[in-house]
Amino acid sequence: MADDYINGKAVDKPERYKTWPVNQKQMFLNRLLSNSSKLDNTKMAKINTELTPMCCPSVGKLQNLWLLTSILSGFMSSPYADADVYLGTHGALSNARMFKEIKAKNPADATRIFNKHKDWYHPITKDLCEKALK
């Protein structure tokens, strides 16, 4: 299914995504992430509309993968509102990568978001994120 979206093909029964276990959704989103350069706004909008990958808000890893794919593909852009919300509610080590990707697109946004949330991050997470911003 991920390859069909990546290649712009019609997807048969996209609603089955919602019935998948978390690990299968994670594999799907990892496939999109690894092919984010092939995903334009039209393809991303279709995925977002048909699958609502954020349908599992209690699963931070799925949110993280979708947000990274959105940032790398250009589907999400400044001021990175959804990423800001995520980064302000998840103190995960994987935040460092998201800060790095936002910094590559807009350093001022990355710094602004980090400064807004850094005080409640665990020291290790804070350190990794600071390094990603250098």
C-alpha positions as CSV (number, residue, x, y, z in Angstrom):
1,M,0.0,0.0,0.0
2,A,2.8,2.4,0.8
3,D,4.4,1.8,-2.6
4,D,1.1,2.5,-4.3
5,Y,0.9,5.9,-2.6
6,I,4.5,6.6,-3.3
7,N,4.0,5.8,-7.0
8,G,0.8,7.7,-7.2
9,K,-1.3,4.6,-8.0
10,A,-4.9,4.0,-6.9
11,V,-5.1,2.3,-3.5
12,D,-7.5,-0.5,-3.1
13,K,-9.4,-0.2,0.2
14,P,-7.3,2.3,2.1
15,E,-9.6,2.0,5.1
16,R,-7.9,-1.3,6.0
17,Y,-5.0,0.8,7.4
18,K,-7.2,1.7,10.4
19,T,-7.5,-2.0,11.3
20,W,-3.8,-2.7,11.2
21,P,-1.8,-3.3,14.4
22,V,0.6,-0.6,15.5
23,N,3.7,-2.4,14.2
24,Q,2.2,-2.7,10.7
25,K,1.3,1.0,10.7
26,Q,4.9,1.7,11.8
27,M,6.3,-0.4,8.9
28,F,4.0,1.5,6.5
29,L,5.0,4.9,7.8
30,N,8.7,3.9,7.8
31,R,8.3,3.0,4.1
32,L,6.8,6.5,3.4
33,L,9.6,8.1,5.4
34,S,12.3,6.3,3.5
35,N,10.7,7.5,0.3
36,S,9.8,11.0,1.4
37,S,11.7,12.6,-1.6
38,K,9.2,10.9,-3.9
39,L,6.1,12.3,-2.0
40,D,4.8,15.6,-3.3
41,N,2.0,17.6,-1.7
42,T,-0.7,16.0,-3.8
43,K,0.4,12.5,-2.7
44,M,0.8,13.5,0.9
45,A,-2.6,15.2,1.0
46,K,-4.2,12.0,-0.4
47,I,-2.5,9.9,2.3
48,N,-3.5,12.3,5.0
49,T,-7.1,12.4,3.7
50,E,-7.5,8.7,3.1
51,L,-5.6,7.2,6.0
52,T,-5.3,9.9,8.7
53,P,-2.0,8.5,9.9
54,M,-2.4,10.6,13.0
55,C,-5.4,8.4,14.0
56,C,-3.3,6.9,16.8
57,P,-2.5,10.0,18.9
58,S,-1.6,7.8,21.9
59,V,1.2,6.2,19.8
60,G,4.0,8.8,19.7
61,K,6.2,6.7,17.4
62,L,3.5,6.8,14.7
63,Q,3.0,10.6,15.1
64,N,6.8,11.0,14.9
65,L,7.1,9.1,11.7
66,W,4.2,10.9,10.0
67,L,5.6,14.3,11.1
68,L,9.1,13.5,9.9
69,T,7.6,12.4,6.5
70,S,5.6,15.6,6.3
71,I,8.6,17.8,7.0
72,L,10.9,16.0,4.7
73,S,8.4,15.8,1.8
74,G,7.6,19.5,2.2
75,F,3.9,18.8,3.1
76,M,4.5,20.6,6.4
77,S,6.2,23.9,6.4
78,S,6.9,26.9,8.6
79,P,5.8,27.5,11.3
80,Y,5.6,23.7,11.8
81,A,2.5,23.9,14.1
82,D,1.9,20.1,14.3
83,A,5.5,19.4,15.0
84,D,5.5,22.1,17.6
85,V,2.6,20.5,19.4
86,Y,4.3,17.1,19.2
87,L,7.6,18.4,20.4
88,G,5.9,20.1,23.3
89,T,4.2,17.0,24.5
90,H,6.7,14.2,23.8
91,G,10.1,14.2,25.4
92,A,11.5,11.4,23.2
93,L,15.1,11.0,22.2
94,S,13.8,10.9,18.6
95,N,12.9,14.6,18.9
96,A,16.5,15.3,18.0
97,R,15.9,14.1,14.5
98,M,12.8,16.2,14.1
99,F,14.7,19.3,15.3
100,K,17.5,18.5,12.8
101,E,15.0,18.2,9.9
102,I,13.2,21.4,10.8
103,K,16.5,23.2,11.2
104,A,17.5,22.1,7.6
105,K,14.3,23.7,6.3
106,N,14.1,26.7,8.7
107,P,16.7,27.2,11.4
108,A,14.7,30.0,13.1
109,D,11.7,27.7,13.5
110,A,13.8,24.9,15.0
111,T,15.4,27.2,17.5
112,R,12.0,28.9,18.4
113,I,10.3,25.5,19.0
114,F,13.3,24.1,21.0
115,N,13.5,27.2,23.3
116,K,9.7,27.0,23.9
117,H,9.9,23.4,25.2
118,K,13.5,22.7,26.3
119,D,12.9,23.3,30.0
120,W,10.8,20.2,30.5
121,Y,12.9,17.8,28.4
122,H,15.0,15.2,30.2
123,P,18.6,16.3,30.3
124,I,19.7,13.6,27.8
125,T,16.9,14.5,25.4
126,K,17.7,18.2,25.8
127,D,21.4,17.6,25.1
128,L,20.7,15.5,22.0
129,C,18.3,18.2,20.7
130,E,20.9,20.9,21.3
131,K,23.5,18.9,19.4
132,A,21.0,18.5,16.5
133,L,20.5,22.3,16.4
134,K,24.3,23.0,16.1
